[in-house]
Amino acid sequence: MAPMKITNLFAIMTVMLIAMSAVSEAQAPAPAPTSDATSVFVPTFIASLFALIFAFLF
């Protein structure tokens, strides 16, 4: 029972993290042409890392 609750909590937290990242990304102003666009790569990297960890664990 406990592992199922942890799995559900992990899945919910991952979805919330991705959703909050998408919302904050949508409300942000357009970047300057000289921007290196790290604001897009960091949340993508974190989401990918969580997906890989989730795949290896379950």
N, C-alpha and C positions, 0 to 999 in steps of 0.2 A: 504494500500500500504506500509506504513512504517513497520508494523510488518513482512511483507513478506521479505522486504529488510534486516531486522535484523536477521530473520531466515536464509536467504541465507548467510549473513556475518558470522553468528555463525557456520554454517555448513562448510563453506570454511575454516575458521580459525581452526576448529577442525581437518579437514583433513590435513591441512598444518602442524599443530603441530605433528600429528601422523607420517606424511611422513618425516618431518625433524628429528624426533626422530629415525625413522627407518634408515635413511641415516647415521646419526651420530653413530648409533649402529653398522652399517655394516662396517664403516671405522675404528672403534676403534680396537686396538690390543687385542689379546686374554688375558683374565684376568688371574692373578696368581692363582695357585691352592688353595691358602689360602684366596682368595677373598670371601666376603660375598654376592656378586652378587646384591648389592642394585642398581646398574646402570640399571638393568632390571626391578626391582619392582617399582621404582619411576615413570618412564614414563607409565608403565602399570596401576598403580594406578590413575594417572592423566587422562589418556584416559578413564578409567572406570568411574571416577567421572564425567567427561564431558558427557559421555553417559547417566548416571543416571539423571543428571540435565536436559539434553535434553529431556529424556523420561518423566520426571515429568512436564516440562513446555509445551511440545507439545504433 
